[in-house]
Amino acid sequence: MDGQNINKTEDYEEIDLREIVVFFTRNMFFILKIAVLAAVLAFVVSFAMPKVYKIDSALEVGVVGEADKPVAIEDTAQLKDKIDKDIYGQAVREKLNISEKDFPKLIAQNSDKTLIFDLSTKSSETERAKQILEEINNIIISDHQKKIDEANKDFQNSIDTDKKDVERIKNKITALEEEKKIFDDKVNTLEAVSIQNRDLSIQYSLLEAKATLEAKKQEIESNFLQTNSLEKEINALQLKIDASRPTVMVKAPSVSENPVSPRIVLYTVLAAILGFGAGSVLAFFKEAVKKQKT
């Protein structure tokens, strides 16, 4: 009994498969005609559509403040957030006289490991898109330069203040050296007096002169240490100024060689596939209607 059911199932599958092959063989020309028509239509429409190109540029964010561990003027993630929130868009639209409707969508990409910041857009108005990217890049570069100038100005002010302190301390050391010489001479003079001839007043004067001389030496040494510390600070601040690097455009706005849209080949192939499916459905209904009439 089971063997008979299996044989019937195989017969049905063989008949169904044969009918499908016969159906496509009988309607192949009609189905292919629909597929070719859809492909040609998609090709013509895609070819007639405006060509959209990718326009992109790249900035290398500058650094300021540290010689051994450079600190970015602005975090690239923060720059991306500004682009996403259209912070620069209003100024650019006003300068280039572009409406918000005609302003292309900007795509910002940043890297956590580098200071490279990529900015791109897609547009059929390539020259205008290049102008937009260039203007935004110029705004960013200008803003970053102001931050560098402000930071370096603060560093330079600190350097100038430290240099004045160094000069003041050096003058103080000179005066202390003169005072030290006076007490050094006084000690030498008092020590030249023989011990037998030293009364209490001479001994007291000698002890006082030696204590004052030692205090002057320590004060001079302390001022020298302070001078060295200030000079090291001046050098460190100068290194920070020298290590500062402005933000630069490492890739000027450029247009891709091939358009990113419309993708003519892809659209044509998809249209042909859809046309083949639509042709098959139409052929099926066509035969179904014909059977009903007969």
C-alpha positions in Angstrom: 0.0 0.0 0.0 2.8 2.4 0.9 4.6 1.5 -2.3 1.6 2.5 -4.3 1.4 5.9 -2.6 5.1 6.6 -3.2 4.7 5.7 -6.9 1.7 8.1 -7.2 3.6 10.9 -5.5 6.6 10.4 -7.9 4.1 10.4 -10.9 2.6 13.7 -9.7 6.0 15.3 -9.2 7.1 14.2 -12.6 3.9 15.5 -14.2 4.2 18.8 -12.4 7.8 19.3 -13.4 7.0 18.4 -17.0 4.2 20.9 -17.0 6.5 23.7 -15.7 9.1 22.9 -18.3 6.4 22.9 -21.0 4.9 26.2 -19.6 8.2 28.1 -19.8 9.1 26.6 -23.2 5.8 27.7 -24.6 6.0 31.2 -23.1 9.7 31.8 -23.1 9.6 34.4 -25.9 6.9 36.3 -24.2 8.7 36.2 -20.8 12.0 37.2 -22.3 10.4 40.0 -24.2 9.0 41.4 -20.9 12.4 41.0 -19.1 14.3 42.7 -22.0 11.7 45.5 -22.1 12.1 46.0 -18.3 15.9 46.0 -18.6 15.9 48.5 -21.5 13.5 50.7 -19.6 15.6 50.6 -16.5 18.7 51.3 -18.5 17.2 54.3 -20.3 15.8 55.8 -17.0 19.0 55.2 -15.1 21.1 56.7 -17.9 18.8 59.8 -18.0 19.0 60.3 -14.3 21.5 62.9 -12.9 24.8 61.4 -12.1 25.6 61.6 -8.4 29.3 61.6 -7.4 31.0 61.3 -4.0 33.0 64.3 -3.0 35.4 63.9 -0.1 38.2 65.6 1.8 40.3 65.0 4.9 41.8 67.1 7.6 44.6 66.3 10.0 43.7 67.9 13.3 46.6 69.9 14.8 48.1 69.5 18.3 49.0 71.9 21.0 50.4 71.9 24.5 52.7 68.9 24.9 55.9 67.9 23.2 56.0 64.3 24.3 52.2 63.6 24.4 50.5 65.8 21.8 47.1 66.9 22.7 44.6 67.4 19.8 43.3 70.9 19.4 39.8 69.4 19.2 38.7 65.8 19.5 37.7 64.3 16.1 34.5 62.9 17.7 33.5 66.4 18.8 34.1 67.6 15.2 31.9 64.8 13.9 29.2 65.8 16.3 29.3 69.4 15.1 28.9 68.2 11.5 26.0 66.0 12.4 24.3 68.9 14.2 24.9 71.3 11.3 27.0 73.7 13.4 28.9 74.9 10.3 26.1 74.6 7.8 24.4 77.9 8.5 27.5 80.0 8.0 28.4 78.1 4.8 24.8 78.5 3.4 24.9 82.2 4.0 28.3 82.7 2.4 27.6 80.6 -0.7 23.9 81.7 -0.9 22.6 78.1 -0.8 19.1 77.2 0.5 18.8 74.6 3.2 16.8 72.5 0.8 19.7 72.4 -1.7 22.3 71.8 0.9 23.7 68.3 0.6 23.9 65.9 3.5 27.4 65.8 5.0 29.0 62.6 6.2 31.7 62.9 8.8 34.0 60.1 9.8 36.7 60.2 12.6 39.3 57.8 13.8 40.0 57.1 17.5 43.6 56.1 16.7 44.6 59.0 14.4 44.0 62.7 14.1 42.5 62.3 10.6 39.0 63.7 10.1 37.1 62.8 6.9 34.3 64.8 5.5 32.3 63.8 2.4 29.0 64.2 0.6 27.2 62.9 -2.4 25.9 65.3 -5.1 25.3 65.8 -8.8 26.4 69.5 -8.3 30.0 68.6 -7.9 31.6 72.1 -8.0 29.1 73.4 -5.4 29.7 70.4 -3.2 33.5 71.0 -3.4 33.0 74.6 -2.4 30.9 73.5 0.6 33.5 71.1 1.9 36.3 73.6 1.3 34.4 76.3 3.2 33.8 74.0 6.2 37.4 72.9 6.2 38.5 76.5 6.2 36.2 77.3 9.1 37.6 74.4 11.1 41.2 75.3 10.3 40.6 79.0 11.2 38.9 78.0 14.5 41.8 75.7 15.4 44.4 78.3 14.5 42.7 80.7 17.0 42.9 78.0 19.7 46.6 77.5 18.9 47.3 81.2 19.0 45.5 81.6 22.3 47.3 78.7 23.9 50.7 79.8 22.6 50.0 83.3 23.7 49.4 82.0 27.3 52.6 80.0 27.1 54.5 83.0 25.8 53.1 85.2 28.6 54.2 82.7 31.2 57.7 82.6 29.5 57.9 86.4 29.7 56.9 86.4 33.3 59.4 83.7 34.2 62.1 85.5 32.3 61.4 88.7 34.3 61.6 86.6 37.5 64.9 85.1 36.4 66.3 88.5 35.7 65.0 89.8 39.1 66.5 86.9 40.9 69.8 87.2 39.1 70.0 90.8 40.2 69.2 89.7 43.7 72.0 87.1 43.5 74.4 89.8 42.4 73.5 92.0 45.4 73.8 89.0 47.7 77.2 88.2 46.2 78.4 91.7 47.1 77.0 91.4 50.6 78.6 88.0 51.0 81.9 89.5 49.9 81.6 92.2 52.6 81.0 89.6 55.3 83.6 87.3 53.9 86.1 90.2 54.2 84.9 90.9 57.7 85.3 87.3 58.8 88.8 87.3 57.3 89.7 90.5 59.1 88.4 89.3 62.4 90.1 85.9 62.1 93.4 87.7 61.4 93.3 89.0 65.0 95.3 86.7 67.2 93.4 84.6 69.7 95.2 86.3 72.6 94.0 89.7 71.4 90.3 88.7 70.8 88.1 90.1 73.4 84.4 89.1 73.8 83.2 91.8 71.4 85.6 90.6 68.7 84.6 87.0 69.3 80.9 87.9 69.2 81.4 89.9 66.0 83.2 87.0 64.4 80.5 84.6 65.3 77.8 86.9 64.0 79.8 87.6 60.8 80.2 83.9 60.1 76.5 83.2 60.8 75.5 86.0 58.4 78.0 84.8 55.8 76.6 81.3 56.0 73.0 82.7 55.7 74.1 84.7 52.6 75.6 81.6 51.0 72.4 79.6 51.6 70.3 82.4 50.3 72.4 82.6 47.1 72.2 78.8 46.6 68.4 79.0 47.1 68.1 81.7 44.5 70.3 79.7 42.1 68.0 76.7 42.5 65.0 78.9 41.9 66.6 80.3 38.8 67.3 76.8 37.4 63.7 75.8 38.1 62.4 78.8 36.3 64.7 78.2 33.3 63.6 74.6 33.1 60.0 75.8 33.1 60.8 78.3 30.3 62.4 75.6 28.2 59.3 73.3 28.8 56.9 76.1 27.8 59.0 76.8 24.7 58.9 73.1 23.7 55.1 73.3 23.9 55.1 76.3 21.6 57.5 74.5 19.2 55.5 71.3 19.3 52.2 73.0 18.4 51.1 72.0 14.9 48.2 73.6 13.0 45.3 71.7 11.5 45.9 71.1 7.8 44.0 69.8 4.8 45.7 66.6 3.9 43.2 65.9 1.1 41.5 68.8 -0.8 37.9 68.2 -1.8 37.9 65.8 -4.8 35.3 64.1 -6.9 35.1 60.4 -7.4 36.0 59.1 -10.9 32.8 57.1 -11.2 29.3 58.1 -10.1 27.9 56.4 -7.0 24.4 56.7 -8.4 22.6 55.7 -10.5 24.2 52.2 -10.7 23.1 51.5 -14.2 24.3 47.9 -14.5 22.8 46.9 -11.2 19.5 48.5 -11.9 19.4 47.0 -15.4 20.1 43.5 -14.0 17.5 43.8 -11.2 14.9 45.1 -13.7 15.6 42.1 -16.0 15.1 39.7 -13.1 11.9 41.5 -12.0 10.8 41.6 -15.6 11.4 37.9 -15.9 9.2 37.3 -12.8 6.5 39.6 -14.0 6.5 38.1 -17.4 6.1 34.6 -15.9 3.1 35.8 -13.8 1.5 37.5 -16.9 2.1 34.4 -18.9 0.4 32.3 -16.2 -2.6 34.5 -16.1 -2.7 34.7 -19.9 -2.9 30.9 -20.1 -5.4 30.7 -17.2 -7.8 33.2 -19.0 -7.4 31.2 -22.3 -8.3 28.0 -20.5 -11.4 29.6 -19.0 -12.6 30.8 -22.5 -12.2 27.3 -23.9 
